[in-house]
Amino acid sequence: MEEELNFGTKVLNGFLSLMVVVLVLILIAVVVCLILWALGFF
């Protein structure tokens, strides 16, 4: 039972870590786009 829980926890932690990375990349992309827009590139 503990092994299944540990495996599930590892999968969940990996998934959440991936989602955090994706969200950070999206936020960085939005900031870069706003800066470029402010400078008149778009």
C-alpha positions in Angstrom: 0.0 0.0 0.0 2.8 2.4 0.9 4.6 1.7 -2.4 1.5 2.6 -4.4 1.1 5.7 -2.4 4.7 6.7 -2.9 4.4 6.0 -6.6 1.3 8.1 -6.9 2.9 10.9 -4.9 5.9 10.9 -7.1 3.7 11.0 -10.2 1.6 13.8 -8.7 4.7 15.8 -7.6 6.2 15.4 -11.1 3.0 16.6 -12.7 2.7 19.6 -10.4 6.4 20.5 -11.0 5.8 20.4 -14.8 2.7 22.6 -14.4 4.7 25.1 -12.4 7.4 25.2 -15.0 4.8 25.7 -17.8 3.1 28.5 -15.9 6.4 30.3 -15.2 7.3 30.0 -18.9 3.9 31.5 -19.9 4.3 34.4 -17.5 7.8 35.1 -18.8 6.4 35.0 -22.4 3.6 37.4 -21.5 6.1 39.9 -19.8 8.4 39.7 -22.8 5.5 40.3 -25.2 4.3 43.3 -23.1 7.9 44.8 -23.2 8.2 44.3 -26.9 4.7 45.9 -27.4 5.7 48.8 -25.2 8.8 49.3 -27.3 6.8 49.3 -30.5 7.9 46.0 -32.0 4.3 44.9 -32.4 
